[in-house]
């Protein structure tokens, strides 16, 4: 099946996906360069070291690339947790073998607005092992397009914390921790909270709520968790 997208001149272009290999590393680096050059707010994007992507390609769960003709215009990679575990503190260590990390999605600025995050997810989902049902990811609370995409592919947010410290941001940057396949049911009652109300959101997470979507005015929708695939917050009784 052909997949058509449009570029920034509204020209239709044919896109195809394939799994990347180490021979694609130069194209991956060039794509990340193009993305960085067009950033209005650098805090919304954390460039992944090329060695992390190479590890995913050669020894991890894999990296999928979207190509227009022969040019790499999008990539998404997933990893079996190695140096850190996003699920730590959310589920017990005995369930970590069921976790995959959905790492960065990188899209060429010329092809934004084509829902490539969602399209790449569906391509990858068809190839993921059933023995690893929990997909964890991070997303900035201020990156509305990425946040909407994460909700669209079935993830809910379970925490909001500072992550990824570096020399410029020694305390790290705020990121939601999202999970797909873990929360099975929530209460119908909805709390609507501003994305800027960080402390209020963190308090809701700590009292058994999940962020389950966004409202039309870009507030975060919270619902109390009723049932999960495995217990949340080790020692809890959510399962």
Long-range contacts (C-beta under 8 A, 24 or more apart in sequence): 3-119, 5-68, 5-111, 5-114, 5-116, 6-111, 6-113, 6-114, 7-68, 7-110, 7-111, 8-109, 8-110, 8-111, 8-112, 13-68, 13-69, 13-111, 14-68, 14-69, 15-66, 15-67, 15-68, 15-73, 15-74, 15-114, 15-119, 16-66, 16-67, 17-64, 17-65, 17-66, 17-67, 17-119, 17-120, 17-123, 18-64, 18-65, 18-67, 19-62, 19-63, 19-64, 19-65, 20-57, 20-62, 20-63, 20-64, 20-65, 20-72, 20-75, 20-77, 21-57, 22-54, 22-57, 22-58, 24-57, 24-65, 24-72, 25-50, 25-53, 25-54, 27-65, 27-71, 27-72, 28-53, 28-63, 28-65, 28-72, 28-75, 30-72, 31-72, 31-73, 31-74, 31-75, 31-106, 31-108, 32-106, 34-108, 34-109, 35-106, 35-107, 35-108, 35-109, 38-109, 41-142, 43-140, 43-142, 43-169, 43-173, 44-140, 44-142, 44-143, 44-146, 46-104, 46-164, 46-173, 48-77, 48-103, 48-104, 52-79, 52-103, 53-77, 55-79, 55-82, 56-103, 61-100, 61-128, 61-132, 62-124, 62-127, 64-120, 64-123, 64-124, 66-116, 66-119, 66-120, 68-111, 73-107, 73-108, 73-110, 73-111, 74-105, 74-106, 74-107, 74-108, 74-111, 74-116, 74-120, 75-105, 75-106, 75-120, 76-102, 76-103, 76-104, 76-105, 76-106, 76-117, 76-120, 76-121, 76-124, 77-103, 77-104, 78-102, 78-103, 78-124, 78-128, 78-135, 79-103, 80-132, 86-136, 86-137, 86-138, 86-177, 87-134, 87-136, 87-179, 89-159, 89-233, 89-234, 90-158, 90-159, 90-177, 90-179, 90-232, 90-233, 91-134, 91-182, 91-230, 91-231, 91-232, 91-234, 92-230, 92-231, 92-234, 93-234, 95-134, 95-230, 97-132, 98-131, 98-132, 98-133, 98-134, 98-230, 99-132, 99-134, 99-135, 99-136, 100-128, 100-132, 100-134, 100-135, 100-136, 101-135, 101-136, 101-137, 102-135, 102-136, 102-137, 103-137, 105-146, 105-149, 112-145, 115-149, 117-145, 117-146, 117-149, 117-150, 117-153, 118-149, 118-152, 118-153, 121-149, 121-153, 122-153, 125-153, 133-181, 133-229, 134-179, 134-180, 134-181, 134-182, 134-229, 135-179, 135-180, 135-181, 136-177, 136-178, 136-179, 137-177, 137-178, 137-179, 137-180, 138-163, 138-175, 138-176, 138-177, 138-178, 139-175, 139-176, 139-178, 140-173, 140-174, 140-175, 140-176, 141-174, 141-175, 141-176, 141-195, 141-198, 141-201, 141-220, 142-174, 142-195, 144-214, 144-218, 147-176, 147-214, 148-214, 150-176, 150-178, 151-212, 151-213, 151-214, 153-180, 154-180, 154-181, 155-179, 155-180, 156-180, 156-182, 156-183, 156-186, 156-210, 156-211, 156-212, 157-205, 157-210, 157-211, 157-212, 157-220, 158-182, 158-183, 158-205, 158-210, 158-211, 158-232, 159-202, 159-205, 160-198, 160-201, 160-202, 160-205, 161-202, 174-198, 176-211, 181-229, 182-228, 182-229, 182-230, 182-232, 183-210, 183-225, 183-227, 183-228, 183-229, 184-226, 184-227, 184-228, 184-229, 185-225, 185-226, 185-227, 186-210, 186-212, 186-223, 186-224, 186-225, 186-226, 187-223, 187-224, 187-225, 187-226, 188-223, 189-223, 189-224, 190-221, 190-222, 190-223, 191-221, 191-222, 191-223, 192-219, 192-220, 192-221, 192-222, 193-219, 193-220, 193-222, 194-219, 194-220, 195-219, 195-220, 208-238
